[in-house]
Amino acid sequence: MPPPLFQQLPKGSRVLFIRLRNLGEAVLDTANLRALKEWRPDLQLTTLVEAIYTDLYAADPGIEAMPLERAGGDQRSRLIARLAILRDVRRRRFAAVINLHGGPTSAQLTLASGAPYRVGAAHFRPSFAYNLTIPPVDEILGETGISTRLHTVETQHAWFRWLGLPTAAPLPTRLHVSPDFRESAHAKLSAAGLADGSPYAVLAPTNEFHTKRWMPERFAAIADNLAARGFSVVLTGAPTAEQRAQMAAVTDRAGSNIVTLDNLRIGELVAVIAGARLFAGNDSGPAHIAAALGTPLVVLFGPASTVRWRPWNPDASFPSELVWNYFPCNPCSMFRCEVFPEPECIRSVTVEQVGQAIDRVLA
């Protein structure tokens, strides 16, 4: 038997990891990419992510980000953009391409990469895109059903172990704050009225899934609670009409002044969360950013699995709390509630529960 892939790659090999679509998963990937880089610092690691997420790696000393541009407009424009990224992937002559995503775009990029090793999970389709397939996690770990009890970082770590990473456990996630983004974030905070040196808390009330959104009037109550404790409150969300409306629904109901930042680049969002005394928000990508920065956090969960998708804090090196209530239908697909007229899992979370979690985190 030849040695596993990571152990047979020549010194200095280029390795591409593909992670598309999701901000939270792009952050969670840093746990195992860091572990691989620490074990084999000679490898040149690149992660292919959505163009707006490359900021996550702007100051990372060991991982390069490669952007996937999503061209709008007509079919011809989209085809030109796709051919451009395919040419760039092939030009870099990666020794291995490892698909962490599994969708059709990532499969196409893997197949067309020209890499000697094209890696994907056994359940990824189409299977012919890969010449090295990772078996199911239960098979890797030798225990039936264990995959249902693992965090997504632990599942990915099992894949990396099968590929030859010798570490016994994944590392914590970690993000580095770019000095340029720190400066521009500070300028936007100041322009929005936050005084220099003022302690602030970040609230993230938005989410693309209706089923994962806590009610705006309850976020407003938490904002008032934090303001009464002496915090400035900073509201963050994506610069889209939908998420701006979600933030406005909170500010309209709050009795305290709230700083709203709806025009941040991802790198600036990282810098804002890094400077906060507290992060509180829905289960979403920014919550994973807070965990990767070690910012104390409170995260509200509804339909998603807290086992698989909680912010990754394996050594409890910073205070964090999950607030959620048990429902037998959890977890679910999250696109809509199929049991109640409204998603009761997230609606059942009370202001008192969140306030008590904030007490514990700040203590």
N, C-alpha and C positions, 0 to 999 in steps of 0.2 A: 504494500500500500504506500503511495506517495504521501509525504507530509501534507497537512492541511494548507489551504491556500496562503494564509497570512504568513506561514512559516517557510514557504518556498519562494515567495516573491523576491527577486533580486534586490540588492541594496539600492535605494534611491528610486524605487518603482513609483509610478504615478497610479493612484487609485481613485476612482470616481464613485461617489455614493449619490444616488438619485432620491430626492425627497421633494415631492411636488404638493401643491395645494395648501397644506395646513401649517399655520404659524406655530401652534403648540407642538406638533410633532417635529418641526425643524429645531425647536429649542431642545426637546427631549433627546434628539439625536446626539447632542453634544456630550452626553454622559459616556456613551460607548466610543464615539470618535476620539474623545480625550483619552480614554483607556488605551485604545489602539495606538495613538500617537505617543503616549508615555512609554509603552512597551517597545514600539519600533519608531523612534524619532526620525529614522532615515526615510521613512515612507513620505511621499508627497500626497497629502490627503486633500481632495476637493469634494465639495458637496454642491450638487446642482439643485437650486431652489428657485422658487418664483422670484422674479427680479426685485420685487419690493422687500423681500426678506434677506437679501444679501447684506443689508446693514447689520444683521445679527453677528456677522463674522468680520466686520470692518476692522476691528482691533484685535482679532484672534491671532495669536502668534503661530499657531500650528495647523489651522484649517483655512483653506481658501474657499471662497464662495463663487460659484459660477451661475450667472443669471439666466433664467428661462423667461424670455420676453413673450408676453401674450399679445400678439397683434390683434387689434380690432379691425373693423371695416369689412371689406369683401374677402372672398375666399382666396383670391390671388395674394393679398397682403398676408393672410395667415400662412399660406404655403411658403412664401418668401421667408417669413420669420422662422418657420420650422426648418427650412433648408439651411438657414444661417446657423442655427444652433447645432444641427447635425454636422455641418462642416467643422464647426469649432470643436465639437467632441472628437471627431476623427483626427483633426489636426494635432490634438494634444497627445495622441498615441498612449492612451491609458493601458497599463498592464492588466487591469481588472476594472470592470464596471459592476457595481453591486446595487441592484434595484431594491430600495427600501419601501417603495410606494406600491407598486403592483398594478397601476392603472395602464390604459392603452398607450398613452403618450410615453410614459417611462419605459414600457416594454419596447416600443418602437426605437427609442433612443438607445436602449441597451443593445438591441439586435443590430442596429446600424453603426455601433461605436467602432467596430473593427478590433475590439479588445480581445486578447487571447482567452481571457476568462470573463464570461458573462453570467452573472450570478443572480438568482431570484429564488423565492420560496417555492416549494413544491406545488402550492395551490395557485400560483400566479399563472395567468393565461395571457397570451398563448405560450405554451410550454416550449415551443421551438425557438423562442427568443433567447433561451438560456442553455449553456452547455455545462453548467454546474448548478444543481438545485439543492436547496437547503431542506432537509426533511422536517416534518412537523415537530413542534417543541416537545410534545409528550414523548416522541421517539428519541429525541436528542437527550432529554433528561431522564428517560427510562421510567416514567411514572404516568400512568393513565389519568387524565383529567387535570394535570398540574397547570396546564396552560390557562385554565379558567381562574386560577388563583394568583396569576402573575400580573404585575404592572407591565405596561407596554415597554418600558425600559428594560425590564428583566427578560421579557420575551426576546427583544432584540439582542440582549446580551447572550442568550442561549444561541442565537444565530452566529454571533461573533465567536463564541466558544467553539462551535462546530467548524468555523472557518479557521480556527487556530489561535485565537486570543487566549492566553493562559490565565488571565486574572480570574479570581474566584467570584467577584461581584462587580457590578457596574459602579462607576464613579458618580458623584453628584453632577448634575448639570452645571454649566458655568457659562456666563456671558461676560465679555469685556466691554467696557464703555469707551468709545472713541472720544478723544479730547475734543475733536471738532463737533461731534454731536452733543457732548456735554455743554459746550459753549453756546451752540445754537438753541438747545433746550432751555438753558438759563435765560437767554434773551427772550424766548417766547413766554416763559413764566413771568418774567419781569414786565413784559408788554401787556400781559393779561392782568397785572395788578398784584402779583405775589411779591411781598417785600423780601429783600435779601436776608437770608438767615432765618426766615420764618419757618417753623416746623410745619410740614404739610403731610396730609394723607391723600393717597390716590384712590378714587372710587372708579370702578370700571363696570357700568351698568348695562353695557350693550352686548348683544350677541346676535348672530345671524339666525339662530334657531329660536323661534318663539317659545318653545318648550323649555329653554334654558334661561329665560329672562325672569329675574325677580321683579316684582312690581315697582314702578317708579316712585310711588308715594312712600314705599318702605325704604328705598335708597335715600329719598329726601329726609326721612326721619333719622337715618344713620348719619347723613351729612350734618344735620342740626346737632346730633349727639356729639360728633367729633368737633364741631365748631365750639360747642360749649366746653369741651376739654382743652381748648386753646389751639387747636389745629386749624390751619387753612386747609380747605378742601379743594382738591383738583380733580375734575371730571375728565376722563379720557375716552376716546372712541375713534373709530375710523372716519375719514373725511368723506362719508357718503351721506346722501339725503336721509336714508333710513336710520343710520346710527346717530346722525345729528338730531333727528326727531326724538330718538330714544333718550338722548342726553337732555334735550329741552324739556321733556316730560318730567325729568327729575328736578331741574332748576326751577321750573314753574311751580313746583309744589314745596320747595324748601323755604324755610324762613330765614336762613342764613345766606350770606354771600358765598357763591361758589365760582371758582376759576374753571372755565371750560376750555379745554384744548382739543380741538377737532381738526387740526391741520398739521399733525406731527408725522414726520417720517418714522419708520420703525426704529431707526437708530436714536432718534430724539425721544421716542417713547421709552426705550431702554434707559436712557439717561435720566428721564423724569422719574421712573420707578426706582432707579438706583438711589436717588436722593431722598426718597420718601421715608418717613418713619413707619408708615403702615400702608399696605395695599389691601383693599377689600373689593371683591367683585364677583361676577358670575364665573362659572367654570368656562374658561376661554384661554386663548393664547397669551394674553397679558399676565394671567395668573402664573403660567409656566415661566414667563420672563421674570416675574418677581422671585420665584423660587430659585432660578438660576443666578440671581443677583444676591440672594440671601436677605431680601427685604421681608420683614415680618408680614405675614399675610393671613387673611381670612377669605375662604373661597366657598361660595354657595353652590351646592350641587342639586340637580333635579333628576333628569332622566339618564344621565351618563353614569357609567360604573365608577365608583370611587376607588375600587380595587385597581382598575386598569388605567384610569385617567387622572388620578389625583396629582397635584404638583409633587415632583420627585424631591424628597428630602430624607434620604435614607439614614443619615446619621443625626437627624434632628439638630443640626447645627444652628438653626434659627427658629424662632417661635412661629408655628403655623397651626391653623385650625381649619377643619372642614365642617361646614354646617349643612346637614341634610337629614331627612326623615325617611324611615323605611317604608317602602311600598312594594308589594309582591310583584308588581309589573316592572320594577326597575331591575336591570337597565333595559332600555327599549331602543327603537330605531331613531327616536328623537324628532323625526320629521313632523309628527303630529301625535297627540295623545289619543290612543285607541280605547281607553278605558273610561275616561271622564270627559265632560264637556270642555274643561280647561285642564291644563297640566297641574294636577294637584300636588305632585311631588315637589315642584319648586314653589308653588303657591302656599304650601303648608309651612314653609320656613317663616318664622316670626321675627319681628324686629327685636324682641327680647332675646331670642336665641343668638342672633347676630351680635347684639350688644354685649352679651355675656362672653361670646368668643373673642370679641375685641378686648374686653377686660382682661381675659387670660393672656392674650398675645402681648398687650402693652405692659402687663405686669412682669 
